[in-house]
């Protein structure tokens, strides 16, 4: 379980790094890049990806603390934060957007 949490932490940190870098390029006015596009919702998507990635990294840390303690109280906290983190990542990646 710990190696999977470590991989998940790395993925969340990559999401935060890429979203932060793209938002920096977007703020600096370099919107003619192919990865940024010209859509007006790009900045909102990047901000939401930053929030979701940060929350996901925090949920991984809480999961590691649960692995260390392994109590019912820590399990409830880790599970609830993980579900909220999953929902935020799904929203940030556009899985639940209406057509």
TIDO-713150 format. One record per residue: residue in one letter; chain; z, x, y of N, C-alpha, C in turn. Coordinates in steps of 0.02 Angstrom, whole numbers, plus 50000, padded with zeros to 5 digits. Example, Ala and Ser with C-alpha at 12.3 -4.5 7.8 and 13.67 -1.06 7.14 Angstrom:
// residues 2
a, A, 50390, 50660, 49716, 50390, 50615, 49775, 50390, 50660, 49835
s, A, 50354, 50642, 49888, 50357, 50684, 49947, 50394, 50645, 50002
// end
This chain:
// residues 99
x, A, 50000, 50041, 49941, 50000, 50000, 50000, 50000, 50043, 50063
x, A, 50035, 50099, 50062, 50038, 50142, 50121, 49970, 50172, 50139
x, A, 49929, 50194, 50091, 49863, 50220, 50110, 49819, 50166, 50143
x, A, 49825, 50105, 50119, 49786, 50050, 50150, 49809, 50037, 50221
x, A, 49874, 50042, 50233, 49899, 50034, 50302, 49875, 50091, 50346
x, A, 49872, 50151, 50319, 49848, 50208, 50358, 49774, 50199, 50377
x, A, 49734, 50175, 50330, 49663, 50163, 50344, 49656, 50107, 50396
x, A, 49697, 50055, 50390, 49695, 50001, 50437, 49715, 50025, 50507
x, A, 49764, 50069, 50512, 49783, 50097, 50576, 49727, 50136, 50608
x, A, 49693, 50176, 50567, 49636, 50215, 50593, 49581, 50168, 50618
x, A, 49567, 50115, 50582, 49515, 50067, 50603, 49534, 50035, 50669
x, A, 49597, 50015, 50677, 49618, 49985, 50740, 49614, 50035, 50797
x, A, 49632, 50097, 50785, 49627, 50147, 50837, 49555, 50161, 50856
x, A, 49509, 50158, 50808, 49438, 50166, 50824, 49413, 50107, 50866
x, A, 49435, 50046, 50849, 49415, 49988, 50889, 49441, 49995, 50961
x, A, 49503, 50016, 50968, 49532, 50024, 51035, 49494, 50079, 51073
x, A, 49479, 50134, 51040, 49443, 50189, 51072, 49373, 50169, 51094
x, A, 49336, 50136, 51051, 49268, 50115, 51068, 49267, 50062, 51123
x, A, 49313, 50014, 51118, 49316, 49962, 51169, 49336, 49991, 51237
x, A, 49383, 50037, 51236, 49404, 50070, 51299, 49349, 50111, 51330
x, A, 49313, 50148, 51288, 49257, 50188, 51313, 49202, 50143, 51341
x, A, 49185, 50090, 51306, 49133, 50045, 51329, 49153, 50009, 51393
x, A, 49217, 49990, 51398, 49240, 49957, 51459, 49239, 50005, 51518
x, A, 49255, 50068, 51505, 49251, 50118, 51558, 49180, 50126, 51583
x, A, 49133, 50129, 51536, 49062, 50135, 51556, 49040, 50072, 51593
x, A, 49064, 50015, 51572, 49045, 49952, 51604, 49073, 49948, 51675
x, A, 49136, 49971, 51685, 49167, 49970, 51751, 49132, 50020, 51797
x, A, 49110, 50077, 51770, 49077, 50127, 51811, 49006, 50107, 51832
x, A, 48983, 50050, 51808, 48917, 50025, 51828, 48860, 50049, 51786
x, A, 48873, 50075, 51728, 48820, 50099, 51684, 48803, 50044, 51634
x, A, 48779, 49986, 51659, 48764, 49930, 51615, 48695, 49934, 51584
x, A, 48656, 49985, 51600, 48589, 49989, 51571, 48590, 50023, 51502
x, A, 48648, 50034, 51474, 48654, 50062, 51407, 48638, 50007, 51356
x, A, 48606, 50025, 51300, 48588, 49974, 51251, 48649, 49943, 51216
x, A, 48704, 49979, 51212, 48762, 49952, 51178, 48802, 49903, 51221
x, A, 48792, 49905, 51287, 48829, 49861, 51332, 48792, 49797, 51348
x, A, 48728, 49800, 51353, 48689, 49741, 51369, 48700, 49718, 51440
x, A, 48671, 49663, 51458, 48678, 49638, 51525, 48714, 49572, 51528
x, A, 48746, 49553, 51473, 48780, 49489, 51469, 48843, 49489, 51512
x, A, 48856, 49434, 51546, 48916, 49431, 51589, 48980, 49426, 51549
x, A, 48976, 49406, 51487, 49037, 49400, 51445, 49056, 49466, 51412
x, A, 49018, 49519, 51423, 49033, 49583, 51391, 49101, 49610, 51411
x, A, 49118, 49606, 51474, 49182, 49632, 51497, 49240, 49594, 51466
x, A, 49232, 49527, 51459, 49286, 49487, 51428, 49293, 49504, 51354
x, A, 49236, 49514, 51320, 49239, 49532, 51250, 49273, 49600, 51240
x, A, 49258, 49647, 51284, 49287, 49714, 51279, 49362, 49712, 51292
x, A, 49383, 49673, 51341, 49454, 49667, 51356, 49490, 49635, 51297
x, A, 49460, 49583, 51268, 49492, 49550, 51211, 49493, 49596, 51150
x, A, 49442, 49637, 51141, 49443, 49685, 51086, 49497, 49738, 51097
x, A, 49509, 49758, 51159, 49564, 49804, 51173, 49632, 49774, 51156
x, A, 49642, 49711, 51177, 49705, 49678, 51162, 49714, 49669, 51087
x, A, 49662, 49646, 51053, 49667, 49635, 50981, 49677, 49700, 50942
x, A, 49643, 49753, 50962, 49652, 49817, 50928, 49721, 49845, 50938
x, A, 49748, 49838, 50998, 49816, 49861, 51011, 49866, 49821, 50971
x, A, 49858, 49755, 50970, 49903, 49713, 50932, 49897, 49728, 50857
x, A, 49836, 49742, 50834, 49827, 49760, 50764, 49860, 49825, 50746
x, A, 49856, 49875, 50790, 49890, 49938, 50777, 49966, 49928, 50775
x, A, 49991, 49886, 50818, 50063, 49870, 50817, 50082, 49834, 50753
x, A, 50039, 49791, 50728, 50055, 49755, 50666, 50055, 49803, 50607
x, A, 50013, 49854, 50609, 50014, 49905, 50555, 50079, 49944, 50557
x, A, 50102, 49960, 50616, 50166, 49996, 50622, 50223, 49953, 50596
x, A, 50222, 49888, 50611, 50273, 49843, 50585, 50268, 49838, 50509
x, A, 50207, 49839, 50483, 50198, 49839, 50410, 50225, 49902, 50378
x, A, 50217, 49959, 50411, 50246, 50021, 50384, 50322, 50018, 50385
x, A, 50350, 49988, 50438, 50423, 49981, 50441, 50447, 49934, 50385
x, A, 50408, 49882, 50369, 50426, 49838, 50314, 50424, 49874, 50247
x, A, 50374, 49917, 50238, 50371, 49956, 50176, 50432, 50000, 50168
x, A, 50457, 50026, 50223, 50515, 50069, 50221, 50579, 50030, 50206
x, A, 50586, 49971, 50237, 50647, 49931, 50228, 50644, 49887, 50166
x, A, 50588, 49854, 50156, 50574, 49809, 50100, 50629, 49756, 50091
x, A, 50638, 49716, 50144, 50685, 49661, 50142, 50648, 49597, 50159
x, A, 50680, 49540, 50143, 50648, 49476, 50157, 50640, 49465, 50232
x, A, 50687, 49489, 50271, 50683, 49479, 50343, 50624, 49518, 50372
x, A, 50614, 49579, 50349, 50558, 49619, 50375, 50491, 49593, 50349
x, A, 50491, 49562, 50290, 50429, 49535, 50263, 50404, 49477, 50305
x, A, 50449, 49434, 50327, 50428, 49377, 50368, 50399, 49400, 50434
x, A, 50430, 49449, 50465, 50405, 49475, 50529, 50337, 49509, 50520
x, A, 50331, 49550, 50468, 50268, 49586, 50457, 50211, 49538, 50440
x, A, 50225, 49488, 50400, 50173, 49440, 50381, 50150, 49398, 50441
x, A, 50196, 49376, 50481, 50176, 49334, 50538, 50137, 49375, 50589
x, A, 50157, 49436, 50602, 50120, 49478, 50650, 50051, 49495, 50622
x, A, 50047, 49507, 50557, 49982, 49523, 50526, 49934, 49465, 50530
x, A, 49958, 49403, 50520, 49914, 49345, 50524, 49889, 49335, 50596
x, A, 49934, 49343, 50644, 49913, 49336, 50714, 49863, 49391, 50732
x, A, 49876, 49452, 50708, 49830, 49507, 50721, 49761, 49494, 50691
x, A, 49760, 49468, 50630, 49696, 49453, 50598, 49658, 49400, 50638
x, A, 49693, 49350, 50662, 49660, 49297, 50701, 49633, 49325, 50767
x, A, 49670, 49369, 50799, 49646, 49398, 50862, 49585, 49442, 50851
x, A, 49585, 49481, 50798, 49526, 49523, 50782, 49466, 49479, 50766
x, A, 49477, 49425, 50729, 49422, 49380, 50712, 49393, 49348, 50775
x, A, 49436, 49330, 50822, 49411, 49302, 50885, 49375, 49354, 50926
x, A, 49401, 49415, 50927, 49369, 49468, 50966, 49300, 49486, 50940
x, A, 49291, 49481, 50875, 49226, 49497, 50846, 49179, 49437, 50843
x, A, 49203, 49379, 50866, 49160, 49320, 50873, 49151, 49280, 50809
x, A, 49199, 49280, 50764, 49192, 49241, 50703, 49203, 49167, 50714
x, A, 49243, 49149, 50764, 49260, 49079, 50775, 49231, 49051, 50839
x, A, 49176, 49077, 50861, 49146, 49051, 50922, 49098, 48994, 50905
x, A, 49098, 48941, 50944, 49052, 48885, 50931, 48980, 48905, 50949
x, A, 48934, 48874, 50916, 48863, 48887, 50929, 48837, 48849, 50987
// end
